[in-house]
Amino acid sequence: MNKKEILEQLNAVVPGTLMETLEIQYVDVDPEEGWVKATMPVNPRVHQPMGLLHGGASAALAESLGSASSSLYAPPEKYAVLGIEISCNHIRSKKEGTVTATATILHKGRSTHLWEIRIEDEEGKLISHCKLTNMIVPLKK
């Protein structure tokens, strides 16, 4: 599959999910290098009461991106990808604009994948740093 086809496949699962509500879009990928990028607008839909990007929205972006990224190595017709642990450090606040998340694979095993997800603003400043562990479960035939 080429880059365009991969992005179409990743974005095809967005409608009707939390990813659609948060307006997450997969925008770039390099399966050989082991990374995927997605964007999310920062607006009142993802704010906490103080008008800042909600940490839960950042975590949802990170988990959505990391889980979708695992599907590059664990095809959905053969495997279920299940997030089993996520941790996020929220470094900087964000009021409006767009954040870009980059998921980079740290460990690609048969039964688990470990992803590092960096969420940055338009200037490349780190907003959140997350780590996601996915369990890879073969589907029963």
A tleap script that builds the chain and sets N, CA, C and O, in Angstrom:
source leaprc.protein.ff14SB
mol = sequence {
  NMET ASN LYS LYS GLU ILE LEU GLU GLN LEU
  ASN ALA VAL VAL PRO GLY THR LEU MET GLU
  THR LEU GLU ILE GLN TYR VAL ASP VAL ASP
  PRO GLU GLU GLY TRP VAL LYS ALA THR MET
  PRO VAL ASN PRO ARG VAL HIE GLN PRO MET
  GLY LEU LEU HIE GLY GLY ALA SER ALA ALA
  LEU ALA GLU SER LEU GLY SER ALA SER SER
  SER LEU TYR ALA PRO PRO GLU LYS TYR ALA
  VAL LEU GLY ILE GLU ILE SER CYS ASN HIE
  ILE ARG SER LYS LYS GLU GLY THR VAL THR
  ALA THR ALA THR ILE LEU HIE LYS GLY ARG
  SER THR HIE LEU TRP GLU ILE ARG ILE GLU
  ASP GLU GLU GLY LYS LEU ILE SER HIE CYS
  LYS LEU THR ASN MET ILE VAL PRO LEU LYS
  CLYS
}
set mol.1.N position { 0.832 -1.182 0.000 }
set mol.1.CA position { 0.000 0.000 0.000 }
set mol.1.C position { 0.880 1.251 0.000 }
set mol.1.O position { 1.897 1.308 0.692 }
set mol.2.N position { 0.478 2.240 -0.778 }
set mol.2.CA position { 1.240 3.485 -0.769 }
set mol.2.C position { 0.713 4.410 0.339 }
set mol.2.O position { -0.290 4.120 0.990 }
set mol.3.N position { 1.412 5.516 0.529 }
set mol.3.CA position { 1.090 6.454 1.603 }
set mol.3.C position { -0.364 6.941 1.522 }
set mol.3.O position { -1.062 6.976 2.535 }
set mol.4.N position { -0.815 7.313 0.334 }
set mol.4.CA position { -2.183 7.813 0.155 }
set mol.4.C position { -3.205 6.753 0.556 }
set mol.4.O position { -4.185 7.062 1.233 }
set mol.5.N position { -2.983 5.521 0.148 }
set mol.5.CA position { -3.914 4.435 0.481 }
set mol.5.C position { -3.943 4.167 1.983 }
set mol.5.O position { -5.003 3.907 2.553 }
set mol.6.N position { -2.775 4.230 2.620 }
set mol.6.CA position { -2.710 4.020 4.072 }
set mol.6.C position { -3.502 5.111 4.794 }
set mol.6.O position { -4.286 4.816 5.696 }
set mol.7.N position { -3.297 6.371 4.397 }
set mol.7.CA position { -4.019 7.473 5.041 }
set mol.7.C position { -5.523 7.356 4.810 }
set mol.7.O position { -6.311 7.646 5.709 }
set mol.8.N position { -5.924 6.936 3.614 }
set mol.8.CA position { -7.352 6.726 3.345 }
set mol.8.C position { -7.916 5.641 4.259 }
set mol.8.O position { -9.021 5.775 4.786 }
set mol.9.N position { -7.152 4.570 4.444 }
set mol.9.CA position { -7.587 3.473 5.320 }
set mol.9.C position { -7.703 3.949 6.766 }
set mol.9.O position { -8.679 3.631 7.445 }
set mol.10.N position { -6.719 4.706 7.239 }
set mol.10.CA position { -6.755 5.211 8.615 }
set mol.10.C position { -7.933 6.165 8.820 }
set mol.10.O position { -8.633 6.073 9.827 }
set mol.11.N position { -8.154 7.075 7.876 }
set mol.11.CA position { -9.239 8.048 8.007 }
set mol.11.C position { -10.617 7.440 7.784 }
set mol.11.O position { -11.621 8.022 8.195 }
set mol.12.N position { -10.679 6.276 7.139 }
set mol.12.CA position { -11.972 5.629 6.866 }
set mol.12.C position { -12.683 5.176 8.136 }
set mol.12.O position { -13.906 5.037 8.136 }
set mol.13.N position { -11.941 4.942 9.218 }
set mol.13.CA position { -12.568 4.466 10.458 }
set mol.13.C position { -13.008 5.610 11.374 }
set mol.13.O position { -13.594 5.362 12.427 }
set mol.14.N position { -12.736 6.851 10.990 }
set mol.14.CA position { -13.046 8.007 11.833 }
set mol.14.C position { -14.548 8.279 11.972 }
set mol.14.O position { -15.005 8.531 13.087 }
set mol.15.N position { -15.338 8.241 10.885 }
set mol.15.CA position { -16.762 8.593 11.011 }
set mol.15.C position { -17.502 7.746 12.052 }
set mol.15.O position { -17.339 6.529 12.132 }
set mol.16.N position { -18.323 8.447 12.848 }
set mol.16.CA position { -19.140 7.768 13.851 }
set mol.16.C position { -18.408 7.401 15.124 }
set mol.16.O position { -18.926 6.631 15.933 }
set mol.17.N position { -17.202 7.939 15.321 }
set mol.17.CA position { -16.404 7.601 16.502 }
set mol.17.C position { -16.023 8.869 17.271 }
set mol.17.O position { -16.326 9.983 16.844 }
set mol.18.N position { -15.359 8.683 18.400 }
set mol.18.CA position { -14.821 9.810 19.161 }
set mol.18.C position { -13.863 10.621 18.296 }
set mol.18.O position { -13.780 11.841 18.434 }
set mol.19.N position { -13.143 9.950 17.411 }
set mol.19.CA position { -12.200 10.656 16.536 }
set mol.19.C position { -12.923 11.690 15.671 }
set mol.19.O position { -12.392 12.771 15.419 }
set mol.20.N position { -14.127 11.359 15.220 }
set mol.20.CA position { -14.910 12.330 14.439 }
set mol.20.C position { -15.328 13.493 15.332 }
set mol.20.O position { -15.240 14.650 14.921 }
set mol.21.N position { -15.778 13.202 16.540 }
set mol.21.CA position { -16.187 14.250 17.478 }
set mol.21.C position { -15.040 15.218 17.752 }
set mol.21.O position { -15.249 16.428 17.832 }
set mol.22.N position { -13.829 14.681 17.896 }
set mol.22.CA position { -12.651 15.507 18.179 }
set mol.22.C position { -12.012 16.071 16.916 }
set mol.22.O position { -11.044 16.829 16.994 }
set mol.23.N position { -12.550 15.705 15.749 }
set mol.23.CA position { -12.062 16.173 14.443 }
set mol.23.C position { -10.612 15.770 14.181 }
set mol.23.O position { -9.836 16.535 13.609 }
set mol.24.N position { -10.263 14.568 14.605 }
set mol.24.CA position { -8.919 14.033 14.379 }
set mol.24.C position { -8.796 13.595 12.925 }
set mol.24.O position { -9.682 12.930 12.388 }
set mol.25.N position { -7.686 13.975 12.296 }
set mol.25.CA position { -7.399 13.568 10.920 }
set mol.25.C position { -5.984 13.013 10.852 }
set mol.25.O position { -5.044 13.611 11.375 }
set mol.26.N position { -5.846 11.865 10.205 }
set mol.26.CA position { -4.522 11.294 9.955 }
set mol.26.C position { -3.958 11.982 8.728 }
set mol.26.O position { -4.603 12.014 7.680 }
set mol.27.N position { -2.743 12.540 8.849 }
set mol.27.CA position { -2.227 13.415 7.790 }
set mol.27.C position { -0.921 12.960 7.156 }
set mol.27.O position { -0.595 13.409 6.057 }
set mol.28.N position { -0.166 12.088 7.807 }
set mol.28.CA position { 1.108 11.654 7.230 }
set mol.28.C position { 1.508 10.325 7.854 }
set mol.28.O position { 1.110 10.007 8.975 }
set mol.29.N position { 2.297 9.557 7.117 }
set mol.29.CA position { 2.695 8.230 7.585 }
set mol.29.C position { 3.983 7.806 6.893 }
set mol.29.O position { 4.228 8.151 5.737 }
set mol.30.N position { 4.794 7.059 7.613 }
set mol.30.CA position { 5.963 6.398 7.035 }
set mol.30.C position { 6.119 5.053 7.737 }
set mol.30.O position { 6.788 4.965 8.766 }
set mol.31.N position { 5.496 3.990 7.177 }
set mol.31.CA position { 5.546 2.688 7.846 }
set mol.31.C position { 6.950 2.105 7.948 }
set mol.31.O position { 7.240 1.353 8.878 }
set mol.32.N position { 7.824 2.441 7.003 }
set mol.32.CA position { 9.199 1.929 7.078 }
set mol.32.C position { 9.947 2.535 8.264 }
set mol.32.O position { 10.695 1.847 8.958 }
set mol.33.N position { 9.737 3.827 8.484 }
set mol.33.CA position { 10.377 4.509 9.612 }
set mol.33.C position { 9.607 4.291 10.912 }
set mol.33.O position { 10.147 4.507 11.997 }
set mol.34.N position { 8.347 3.866 10.809 }
set mol.34.CA position { 7.555 3.553 11.998 }
set mol.34.C position { 6.912 4.741 12.670 }
set mol.34.O position { 6.913 4.829 13.897 }
set mol.35.N position { 6.347 5.684 11.873 }
set mol.35.CA position { 5.634 6.805 12.484 }
set mol.35.C position { 4.388 7.173 11.690 }
set mol.35.O position { 4.289 6.933 10.487 }
set mol.36.N position { 3.429 7.772 12.423 }
set mol.36.CA position { 2.175 8.253 11.854 }
set mol.36.C position { 1.868 9.602 12.508 }
set mol.36.O position { 2.149 9.799 13.690 }
set mol.37.N position { 1.286 10.537 11.730 }
set mol.37.CA position { 0.912 11.853 12.262 }
set mol.37.C position { -0.583 12.084 12.102 }
set mol.37.O position { -1.205 11.645 11.134 }
set mol.38.N position { -1.138 12.786 13.082 }
set mol.38.CA position { -2.546 13.188 13.035 }
set mol.38.C position { -2.669 14.593 13.611 }
set mol.38.O position { -1.831 15.035 14.397 }
set mol.39.N position { -3.729 15.282 13.205 }
set mol.39.CA position { -3.986 16.621 13.725 }
set mol.39.C position { -5.331 16.650 14.442 }
set mol.39.O position { -6.209 15.822 14.200 }
set mol.40.N position { -5.464 17.637 15.336 }
set mol.40.CA position { -6.724 17.866 16.039 }
set mol.40.C position { -6.850 19.365 16.294 }
set mol.40.O position { -5.926 19.978 16.829 }
set mol.41.N position { -7.991 19.970 15.914 }
set mol.41.CA position { -8.166 21.388 16.220 }
set mol.41.C position { -8.387 21.597 17.719 }
set mol.41.O position { -9.003 20.774 18.397 }
set mol.42.N position { -7.871 22.711 18.209 }
set mol.42.CA position { -8.099 23.095 19.607 }
set mol.42.C position { -9.132 24.220 19.582 }
set mol.42.O position { -8.864 25.325 19.109 }
set mol.43.N position { -10.313 23.911 20.101 }
set mol.43.CA position { -11.443 24.839 20.110 }
set mol.43.C position { -12.293 24.493 21.334 }
set mol.43.O position { -11.946 23.567 22.068 }
set mol.44.N position { -13.389 25.203 21.577 }
set mol.44.CA position { -14.188 24.926 22.781 }
set mol.44.C position { -14.638 23.473 22.927 }
set mol.44.O position { -14.887 23.020 24.045 }
set mol.45.N position { -14.748 22.737 21.827 }
set mol.45.CA position { -15.162 21.330 21.888 }
set mol.45.C position { -14.185 20.483 22.716 }
set mol.45.O position { -14.587 19.489 23.321 }
set mol.46.N position { -12.907 20.872 22.744 }
set mol.46.CA position { -11.892 20.081 23.464 }
set mol.46.C position { -11.299 20.849 24.651 }
set mol.46.O position { -10.247 20.477 25.172 }
set mol.47.N position { -11.977 21.921 25.074 }
set mol.47.CA position { -11.491 22.708 26.211 }
set mol.47.C position { -11.952 22.119 27.541 }
set mol.47.O position { -12.988 21.460 27.622 }
set mol.48.N position { -11.156 22.372 28.580 }
set mol.48.CA position { -11.603 22.162 29.949 }
set mol.48.C position { -12.202 23.487 30.421 }
set mol.48.O position { -12.152 24.466 29.676 }
set mol.49.N position { -12.772 23.558 31.643 }
set mol.49.CA position { -13.484 24.771 32.074 }
set mol.49.C position { -12.675 26.069 32.032 }
set mol.49.O position { -13.266 27.145 31.945 }
set mol.50.N position { -11.349 26.001 32.091 }
set mol.50.CA position { -10.532 27.219 32.049 }
set mol.50.C position { -10.234 27.675 30.618 }
set mol.50.O position { -9.485 28.630 30.415 }
set mol.51.N position { -10.818 26.996 29.629 }
set mol.51.CA position { -10.624 27.404 28.239 }
set mol.51.C position { -9.340 26.901 27.614 }
set mol.51.O position { -8.883 27.445 26.608 }
set mol.52.N position { -8.755 25.870 28.198 }
set mol.52.CA position { -7.510 25.284 27.690 }
set mol.52.C position { -7.774 23.878 27.168 }
set mol.52.O position { -8.766 23.248 27.532 }
set mol.53.N position { -6.887 23.397 26.320 }
set mol.53.CA position { -6.977 22.028 25.813 }
set mol.53.C position { -7.073 21.056 26.986 }
set mol.53.O position { -6.219 21.056 27.873 }
set mol.54.N position { -8.101 20.240 26.984 }
set mol.54.CA position { -8.344 19.250 28.041 }
set mol.54.C position { -7.327 18.116 27.909 }
set mol.54.O position { -7.093 17.611 26.811 }
set mol.55.N position { -6.730 17.723 29.019 }
set mol.55.CA position { -5.772 16.616 29.006 }
set mol.55.C position { -6.379 15.325 28.492 }
set mol.55.O position { -5.692 14.515 27.871 }
set mol.56.N position { -7.669 15.129 28.750 }
set mol.56.CA position { -8.349 13.934 28.254 }
set mol.56.C position { -8.460 13.929 26.739 }
set mol.56.O position { -8.401 12.869 26.117 }
set mol.57.N position { -8.620 15.110 26.137 }
set mol.57.CA position { -8.659 15.196 24.673 }
set mol.57.C position { -7.287 14.858 24.099 }
set mol.57.O position { -7.187 14.179 23.077 }
set mol.58.N position { -6.234 15.332 24.756 }
set mol.58.CA position { -4.873 14.981 24.318 }
set mol.58.C position { -4.647 13.481 24.436 }
set mol.58.O position { -4.068 12.866 23.541 }
set mol.59.N position { -5.103 12.890 25.540 }
set mol.59.CA position { -4.950 11.442 25.727 }
set mol.59.C position { -5.758 10.671 24.687 }
set mol.59.O position { -5.303 9.644 24.183 }
set mol.60.N position { -6.960 11.166 24.363 }
set mol.60.CA position { -7.776 10.505 23.337 }
set mol.60.C position { -7.098 10.587 21.973 }
set mol.60.O position { -7.118 9.620 21.211 }
set mol.61.N position { -6.499 11.730 21.663 }
set mol.61.CA position { -5.736 11.867 20.417 }
set mol.61.C position { -4.584 10.873 20.399 }
set mol.61.O position { -4.369 10.184 19.402 }
set mol.62.N position { -3.839 10.799 21.504 }
set mol.62.CA position { -2.683 9.896 21.579 }
set mol.62.C position { -3.104 8.436 21.430 }
set mol.62.O position { -2.478 7.687 20.681 }
set mol.63.N position { -4.159 8.025 22.136 }
set mol.63.CA position { -4.578 6.624 22.056 }
set mol.63.C position { -5.156 6.290 20.686 }
set mol.63.O position { -4.905 5.212 20.148 }
set mol.64.N position { -5.928 7.214 20.125 }
set mol.64.CA position { -6.478 6.980 18.785 }
set mol.64.C position { -5.360 6.817 17.767 }
set mol.64.O position { -5.389 5.905 16.941 }
set mol.65.N position { -4.378 7.700 17.831 }
set mol.65.CA position { -3.261 7.657 16.889 }
set mol.65.C position { -2.418 6.408 17.081 }
set mol.65.O position { -2.089 5.729 16.109 }
set mol.66.N position { -2.064 6.096 18.319 }
set mol.66.CA position { -1.236 4.914 18.582 }
set mol.66.C position { -1.928 3.616 18.212 }
set mol.66.O position { -1.294 2.697 17.693 }
set mol.67.N position { -3.225 3.536 18.476 }
set mol.67.CA position { -3.969 2.318 18.129 }
set mol.67.C position { -4.084 2.164 16.619 }
set mol.67.O position { -3.884 1.074 16.084 }
set mol.68.N position { -4.408 3.262 15.930 }
set mol.68.CA position { -4.485 3.204 14.468 }
set mol.68.C position { -3.122 2.862 13.877 }
set mol.68.O position { -3.032 2.139 12.884 }
set mol.69.N position { -2.072 3.381 14.485 }
set mol.69.CA position { -0.719 3.110 13.989 }
set mol.69.C position { -0.371 1.634 14.100 }
set mol.69.O position { 0.299 1.089 13.222 }
set mol.70.N position { -0.817 0.984 15.165 }
set mol.70.CA position { -0.559 -0.455 15.306 }
set mol.70.C position { -1.199 -1.253 14.182 }
set mol.70.O position { -0.710 -2.323 13.819 }
set mol.71.N position { -2.297 -0.733 13.625 }
set mol.71.CA position { -2.966 -1.465 12.542 }
set mol.71.C position { -2.098 -1.555 11.291 }
set mol.71.O position { -2.368 -2.378 10.416 }
set mol.72.N position { -1.066 -0.731 11.192 }
set mol.72.CA position { -0.135 -0.838 10.063 }
set mol.72.C position { 0.650 -2.141 10.119 }
set mol.72.O position { 1.047 -2.682 9.087 }
set mol.73.N position { 0.871 -2.637 11.326 }
set mol.73.CA position { 1.689 -3.840 11.525 }
set mol.73.C position { 0.857 -5.046 11.949 }
set mol.73.O position { 1.329 -6.182 11.914 }
set mol.74.N position { -0.379 -4.788 12.346 }
set mol.74.CA position { -1.300 -5.854 12.760 }
set mol.74.C position { -2.601 -5.625 11.992 }
set mol.74.O position { -3.514 -4.979 12.507 }
set mol.75.N position { -2.696 -6.148 10.768 }
set mol.75.CA position { -3.853 -5.865 9.916 }
set mol.75.C position { -5.179 -6.176 10.612 }
set mol.75.O position { -5.327 -7.240 11.214 }
set mol.76.N position { -6.155 -5.240 10.533 }
set mol.76.CA position { -7.420 -5.403 11.252 }
set mol.76.C position { -8.230 -6.627 10.838 }
set mol.76.O position { -9.102 -7.067 11.587 }
set mol.77.N position { -7.960 -7.174 9.675 }
set mol.77.CA position { -8.674 -8.391 9.279 }
set mol.77.C position { -8.108 -9.630 9.978 }
set mol.77.O position { -8.722 -10.697 9.945 }
set mol.78.N position { -6.929 -9.489 10.617 }
set mol.78.CA position { -6.299 -10.616 11.308 }
set mol.78.C position { -6.148 -10.403 12.812 }
set mol.78.O position { -6.074 -11.370 13.571 }
set mol.79.N position { -6.100 -9.131 13.252 }
set mol.79.CA position { -5.789 -8.834 14.655 }
set mol.79.C position { -6.700 -7.746 15.213 }
set mol.79.O position { -7.141 -6.852 14.491 }
set mol.80.N position { -6.969 -7.841 16.498 }
set mol.80.CA position { -7.590 -6.747 17.248 }
set mol.80.C position { -6.467 -6.012 17.970 }
set mol.80.O position { -5.586 -6.639 18.559 }
set mol.81.N position { -6.501 -4.697 17.924 }
set mol.81.CA position { -5.527 -3.866 18.634 }
set mol.81.C position { -6.250 -3.244 19.818 }
set mol.81.O position { -7.234 -2.524 19.646 }
set mol.82.N position { -5.757 -3.525 21.021 }
set mol.82.CA position { -6.406 -3.056 22.244 }
set mol.82.C position { -5.419 -2.248 23.076 }
set mol.82.O position { -4.370 -2.759 23.469 }
set mol.83.N position { -5.749 -0.999 23.343 }
set mol.83.CA position { -4.908 -0.191 24.217 }
set mol.83.C position { -5.003 -0.718 25.642 }
set mol.83.O position { -6.100 -0.854 26.184 }
set mol.84.N position { -3.854 -1.015 26.252 }
set mol.84.CA position { -3.886 -1.552 27.616 }
set mol.84.C position { -3.260 -0.610 28.644 }
set mol.84.O position { -3.476 -0.775 29.845 }
set mol.85.N position { -2.492 0.370 28.189 }
set mol.85.CA position { -1.947 1.354 29.131 }
set mol.85.C position { -1.579 2.615 28.372 }
set mol.85.O position { -0.999 2.561 27.287 }
set mol.86.N position { -1.925 3.747 28.959 }
set mol.86.CA position { -1.516 5.033 28.399 }
set mol.86.C position { -1.091 5.936 29.547 }
set mol.86.O position { -1.696 5.935 30.619 }
set mol.87.N position { -0.047 6.699 29.301 }
set mol.87.CA position { 0.359 7.730 30.261 }
set mol.87.C position { 0.706 8.980 29.463 }
set mol.87.O position { 1.308 8.910 28.392 }
set mol.88.N position { 0.311 10.123 30.013 }
set mol.88.CA position { 0.563 11.396 29.338 }
set mol.88.C position { 1.082 12.416 30.338 }
set mol.88.O position { 0.568 12.537 31.450 }
set mol.89.N position { 2.087 13.131 29.933 }
set mol.89.CA position { 2.568 14.277 30.683 }
set mol.89.C position { 2.179 15.513 29.880 }
set mol.89.O position { 2.590 15.670 28.730 }
set mol.90.N position { 1.391 16.383 30.488 }
set mol.90.CA position { 0.946 17.597 29.816 }
set mol.90.C position { 1.925 18.710 30.187 }
set mol.90.O position { 1.990 19.139 31.339 }
set mol.91.N position { 2.672 19.160 29.210 }
set mol.91.CA position { 3.810 20.056 29.422 }
set mol.91.C position { 3.420 21.529 29.302 }
set mol.91.O position { 3.860 22.368 30.089 }
set mol.92.N position { 2.589 21.826 28.309 }
set mol.92.CA position { 2.268 23.214 27.995 }
set mol.92.C position { 0.780 23.301 27.664 }
set mol.92.O position { 0.199 22.350 27.140 }
set mol.93.N position { 0.169 24.436 27.968 }
set mol.93.CA position { -1.253 24.611 27.662 }
set mol.93.C position { -1.428 25.135 26.237 }
set mol.93.O position { -0.493 25.632 25.608 }
set mol.94.N position { -2.660 25.002 25.758 }
set mol.94.CA position { -2.997 25.455 24.398 }
set mol.94.C position { -4.445 25.918 24.430 }
set mol.94.O position { -5.314 25.201 24.926 }
set mol.95.N position { -4.720 27.133 23.895 }
set mol.95.CA position { -6.079 27.679 23.908 }
set mol.95.C position { -6.799 27.485 22.585 }
set mol.95.O position { -7.990 27.173 22.567 }
set mol.96.N position { -6.097 27.665 21.488 }
set mol.96.CA position { -6.731 27.552 20.175 }
set mol.96.C position { -5.684 27.216 19.125 }
set mol.96.O position { -4.481 27.315 19.364 }
set mol.97.N position { -6.169 26.820 17.964 }
set mol.97.CA position { -5.264 26.457 16.876 }
set mol.97.C position { -5.383 24.979 16.556 }
set mol.97.O position { -6.471 24.403 16.585 }
set mol.98.N position { -4.256 24.386 16.254 }
set mol.98.CA position { -4.209 22.969 15.886 }
set mol.98.C position { -3.007 22.329 16.554 }
set mol.98.O position { -1.932 22.925 16.622 }
set mol.99.N position { -3.192 21.117 17.044 }
set mol.99.CA position { -2.057 20.334 17.532 }
set mol.99.C position { -1.807 19.195 16.546 }
set mol.99.O position { -2.724 18.685 15.902 }
set mol.100.N position { -0.544 18.821 16.452 }
set mol.100.CA position { -0.137 17.695 15.612 }
set mol.100.C position { 0.504 16.656 16.504 }
set mol.100.O position { 1.415 16.955 17.277 }
set mol.101.N position { 0.022 15.437 16.390 }
set mol.101.CA position { 0.568 14.325 17.176 }
set mol.101.C position { 1.355 13.414 16.247 }
set mol.101.O position { 0.923 13.111 15.135 }
set mol.102.N position { 2.519 12.983 16.724 }
set mol.102.CA position { 3.348 12.034 15.979 }
set mol.102.C position { 3.557 10.810 16.852 }
set mol.102.O position { 4.095 10.900 17.955 }
set mol.103.N position { 3.123 9.661 16.339 }
set mol.103.CA position { 3.326 8.386 17.040 }
set mol.103.C position { 4.512 7.682 16.402 }
set mol.103.O position { 4.553 7.493 15.186 }
set mol.104.N position { 5.473 7.297 17.228 }
set mol.104.CA position { 6.659 6.578 16.766 }
set mol.104.C position { 6.738 5.264 17.521 }
set mol.104.O position { 6.640 5.231 18.748 }
set mol.105.N position { 6.917 4.188 16.780 }
set mol.105.CA position { 6.957 2.872 17.427 }
set mol.105.C position { 8.295 2.683 18.137 }
set mol.105.O position { 9.359 2.926 17.566 }
set mol.106.N position { 8.220 2.245 19.394 }
set mol.106.CA position { 9.415 1.953 20.189 }
set mol.106.C position { 9.666 0.456 20.283 }
set mol.106.O position { 10.812 0.014 20.360 }
set mol.107.N position { 8.577 -0.329 20.277 }
set mol.107.CA position { 8.683 -1.796 20.358 }
set mol.107.C position { 7.564 -2.395 19.523 }
set mol.107.O position { 6.393 -2.059 19.698 }
set mol.108.N position { 7.938 -3.284 18.617 }
set mol.108.CA position { 6.960 -3.954 17.756 }
set mol.108.C position { 7.112 -5.450 17.958 }
set mol.108.O position { 7.831 -6.120 17.217 }
set mol.109.N position { 6.424 -5.971 18.975 }
set mol.109.CA position { 6.469 -7.399 19.263 }
set mol.109.C position { 5.275 -8.121 18.669 }
set mol.109.O position { 4.414 -7.507 18.040 }
set mol.110.N position { 5.231 -9.431 18.875 }
set mol.110.CA position { 4.104 -10.217 18.363 }
set mol.110.C position { 2.824 -9.943 19.127 }
set mol.110.O position { 1.739 -9.953 18.547 }
set mol.111.N position { 2.941 -9.695 20.435 }
set mol.111.CA position { 1.733 -9.524 21.250 }
set mol.111.C position { 1.563 -8.119 21.827 }
set mol.111.O position { 0.493 -7.799 22.344 }
set mol.112.N position { 2.585 -7.283 21.752 }
set mol.112.CA position { 2.460 -5.903 22.227 }
set mol.112.C position { 3.217 -4.943 21.315 }
set mol.112.O position { 4.226 -5.292 20.701 }
set mol.113.N position { 2.698 -3.734 21.252 }
set mol.113.CA position { 3.372 -2.614 20.591 }
set mol.113.C position { 3.475 -1.488 21.610 }
set mol.113.O position { 2.540 -1.245 22.373 }
set mol.114.N position { 4.606 -0.806 21.619 }
set mol.114.CA position { 4.809 0.345 22.490 }
set mol.114.C position { 5.053 1.564 21.609 }
set mol.114.O position { 5.940 1.557 20.755 }
set mol.115.N position { 4.259 2.607 21.823 }
set mol.115.CA position { 4.328 3.827 21.025 }
set mol.115.C position { 4.669 5.025 21.891 }
set mol.115.O position { 4.202 5.136 23.024 }
set mol.116.N position { 5.479 5.917 21.356 }
set mol.116.CA position { 5.701 7.239 21.938 }
set mol.116.C position { 4.901 8.220 21.087 }
set mol.116.O position { 5.007 8.215 19.861 }
set mol.117.N position { 4.103 9.057 21.737 }
set mol.117.CA position { 3.300 10.041 21.018 }
set mol.117.C position { 3.647 11.429 21.541 }
set mol.117.O position { 3.497 11.723 22.727 }
set mol.118.N position { 4.114 12.272 20.628 }
set mol.118.CA position { 4.431 13.667 20.948 }
set mol.118.C position { 3.345 14.544 20.342 }
set mol.118.O position { 3.079 14.472 19.143 }
set mol.119.N position { 2.724 15.364 21.166 }
set mol.119.CA position { 1.705 16.301 20.700 }
set mol.119.C position { 2.321 17.695 20.759 }
set mol.119.O position { 2.745 18.164 21.816 }
set mol.120.N position { 2.360 18.347 19.593 }
set mol.120.CA position { 3.030 19.643 19.478 }
set mol.120.C position { 2.092 20.688 18.886 }
set mol.120.O position { 1.121 20.360 18.204 }
set mol.121.N position { 2.407 21.964 19.163 }
set mol.121.CA position { 1.630 23.049 18.567 }
set mol.121.C position { 2.188 23.385 17.181 }
set mol.121.O position { 3.079 22.703 16.675 }
set mol.122.N position { 1.652 24.439 16.581 }
set mol.122.CA position { 2.051 24.824 15.226 }
set mol.122.C position { 3.520 25.226 15.126 }
set mol.122.O position { 4.103 25.180 14.043 }
set mol.123.N position { 4.115 25.615 16.240 }
set mol.123.CA position { 5.518 26.031 16.254 }
set mol.123.C position { 6.458 24.906 16.667 }
set mol.123.O position { 7.660 25.122 16.822 }
set mol.124.N position { 5.913 23.708 16.845 }
set mol.124.CA position { 6.739 22.568 17.241 }
set mol.124.C position { 7.009 22.494 18.735 }
set mol.124.O position { 7.838 21.696 19.173 }
set mol.125.N position { 6.321 23.317 19.526 }
set mol.125.CA position { 6.493 23.265 20.984 }
set mol.125.C position { 5.706 22.084 21.539 }
set mol.125.O position { 4.569 21.832 21.140 }
set mol.126.N position { 6.334 21.368 22.464 }
set mol.126.CA position { 5.725 20.180 23.048 }
set mol.126.C position { 4.564 20.561 23.966 }
set mol.126.O position { 4.733 21.331 24.912 }
set mol.127.N position { 3.388 20.012 23.674 }
set mol.127.CA position { 2.189 20.220 24.488 }
set mol.127.C position { 2.017 19.043 25.449 }
set mol.127.O position { 1.831 19.240 26.650 }
set mol.128.N position { 2.081 17.821 24.917 }
set mol.128.CA position { 1.956 16.602 25.733 }
set mol.128.C position { 2.897 15.532 25.201 }
set mol.128.O position { 3.156 15.443 24.001 }
set mol.129.N position { 3.395 14.732 26.114 }
set mol.129.CA position { 4.245 13.591 25.768 }
set mol.129.C position { 3.572 12.353 26.346 }
set mol.129.O position { 3.355 12.258 27.554 }
set mol.130.N position { 3.243 11.403 25.468 }
set mol.130.CA position { 2.480 10.231 25.898 }
set mol.130.C position { 3.183 8.941 25.504 }
set mol.130.O position { 4.010 8.905 24.593 }
set mol.131.N position { 2.828 7.894 26.218 }
set mol.131.CA position { 3.314 6.545 25.914 }
set mol.131.C position { 2.097 5.633 25.930 }
set mol.131.O position { 1.282 5.688 26.851 }
set mol.132.N position { 1.978 4.787 24.901 }
set mol.132.CA position { 0.836 3.887 24.775 }
set mol.132.C position { 1.327 2.468 24.536 }
set mol.132.O position { 2.195 2.228 23.696 }
set mol.133.N position { 0.756 1.528 25.288 }
set mol.133.CA position { 1.011 0.107 25.059 }
set mol.133.C position { -0.257 -0.514 24.501 }
set mol.133.O position { -1.334 -0.383 25.084 }
set mol.134.N position { -0.121 -1.191 23.367 }
set mol.134.CA position { -1.234 -1.909 22.746 }
set mol.134.C position { -1.000 -3.405 22.838 }
set mol.134.O position { 0.120 -3.885 22.663 }
set mol.135.N position { -2.074 -4.136 23.114 }
set mol.135.CA position { -2.036 -5.592 23.053 }
set mol.135.C position { -2.537 -5.981 21.662 }
set mol.135.O position { -3.534 -5.445 21.178 }
set mol.136.N position { -1.838 -6.917 21.031 }
set mol.136.CA position { -2.179 -7.391 19.697 }
set mol.136.C position { -2.758 -8.795 19.847 }
set mol.136.O position { -2.060 -9.727 20.246 }
set mol.137.N position { -4.043 -8.932 19.521 }
set mol.137.CA position { -4.756 -10.189 19.747 }
set mol.137.C position { -5.193 -10.776 18.405 }
set mol.137.O position { -5.943 -10.138 17.666 }
set mol.138.N position { -4.725 -11.999 18.082 }
set mol.138.CA position { -5.180 -12.623 16.835 }
set mol.138.C position { -6.685 -12.873 16.890 }
set mol.138.O position { -7.215 -13.314 17.910 }
set mol.139.N position { -7.363 -12.587 15.787 }
set mol.139.CA position { -8.798 -12.851 15.708 }
set mol.139.C position { -9.022 -14.337 15.490 }
set mol.139.O position { -8.259 -14.993 14.781 }
set mol.140.N position { -10.070 -14.861 16.102 }
set mol.140.CA position { -10.402 -16.277 15.914 }
set mol.140.C position { -11.057 -16.448 14.558 }
set mol.140.O position { -11.851 -15.617 14.119 }
set mol.141.N position { -10.707 -17.541 13.909 }
set mol.141.CA position { -11.265 -17.807 12.572 }
set mol.141.C position { -12.571 -18.520 12.654 }
set mol.141.O position { -13.176 -18.821 11.625 }
savepdb mol mol.pdb
quit
